[in-house]
């Protein structure tokens, strides 16, 4: 008599999951010849980050957020990834993929689906892995393919000086801003801006939700109602993924003292100082609480057989259906990126382009004061 089978087979697959729809289909076909879908764990480490995993709890365990989470109250949504360094010897790899494939099509798109999805039947417990991923796929099915008019590309000066880049006339973008839309009743008309770049002015990854103007606020708080000369800043919810994980709500308060002009401050929770002993930036702290690395969380999920934070095949295919047409346009049309200076915010025209595409209004007077660490920037 044959003894019952013991143990399990689970395969972790690291990105890139192809470089377009066709290569992705070939990769999936190859894997499917040897493994079932419930044995495959396609890992995107952003899905293991503390603030990304916090999204579902924050959204669905708090009544106030779900009431505001739609086109009725939200003006625009931004997902931003910035690095202050260039390719630094990885140019040979990077030049074959570019920033859209390296960051936007996977990391930021994954975050967008969690931010925009409908409530799953279950988030924890039996069947939750498919419940969560079913809702992520529904978001992607409502996203039209990106057009070339909704992309702004950049490349930092000196990019091709990297000795590992063979093509010294490379047009591979190191900066990209993309406008996306979700055509469903919750999000129709709300622009989603995905922005990523290398060799920029700071290191940061964040989600930023800007809400619509407070009704009649300019009239209510104007000293001359006929002029409405005191624009009231819009509220924003910011979820910072790195560094210094935090959630803060930009809120208008009365200015201190005798004045009564509204000024903007924040209601905030700093994860690194409240829950961890230091800003671990995905490294364990020396205190009681540990902020585990994203890969540590995800590998533990593999051992436990939890697939919610891994990319399913239909999700992956749909993501490439969204991005492949515009990648083909860029590469076949040899679209040249705008050159920008290392250490800057990116190409000179990018901010204006983003503002026009999103309707975003930046409060230039606001500075974010991080508790115990001085003043931080207020940039997208």
PyMOL commands that set and color helices and strands:
alter all, ss='L'
color gray80, all
select helices_A, chain A and resi 21-32+37-39+45-48+50-60+63-68+91-116+128-141+148-150+159-161+217-220+271-274+294-304+313-332+350-358
alter helices_A, ss='H'
color red, helices_A
select strands_A, chain A and resi 11-14+40-43+74-82+151-156+175-180+191-197+204-211+236-242+246-254+262-270+338-340+368-369+375-376
alter strands_A, ss='S'
color yellow, strands_A
deselect
rebuild
show_as cartoon
